[in-house]
């Protein structure tokens, strides 16, 4: 019984999955918190790209 418990405690193959899930949850939370700021930034960047590309084509 003790040998099984020690093996279970040393076996950490699932740790990577748990860590990745926690990172994804934190990233989703940050996106939800800063959603409007991200949308404004992306909108501004695409507007500048559009203006610059029309200046190059003209």
Secondary structure, DSSP 8 states (H G I E B T S, - for coil): -HHHHHHHHH--TTHHHHHHHHHHHHHHHHHHHTHHHHHHHHHHHHHHHHHHHHHHH-
